[in-house]
Amino acid sequence: ATAEFNARVAENEAIILRRRKIDEERNMCSQSARLIATAQVQTAKAGIQMSGSALQAMRDSYFNTEMDALKIQYAGDIEETAKASEAALARATGAAKASAYKLASYQSLLAGGTQAATIGA
């Protein structure tokens, strides 16, 4: 029961970590969109057309935003995988301990039966 509880805690932590990464990605994209929009307004205000280096700078901003979003998603995948592994390990450890306890109880019963048979003889 303890192992299952620990596994469920790890699974719930994975869900929380995933949600945190989704929020982090959403916030980063929103901030980037605001920054790009501000740059567009400033460029237009200055009378510069969106071509050449100004357009290249905007492309770079979009590209960097996408790369940052992918890095956040990748980090989230790694954290989620680690928590899934933690949950699986907790379950496996619990199953191994349960088997060990059963084996110990069988050994105790056999030892008790042997002792009872020896005393009765």
Secondary structure as GFF3:
##gff-version 3
##sequence-region A 1 121
A	DSSP	alpha_helix	2	45	.	.	.	ID=ss1
A	DSSP	alpha_helix	52	120	.	.	.	ID=ss2
###
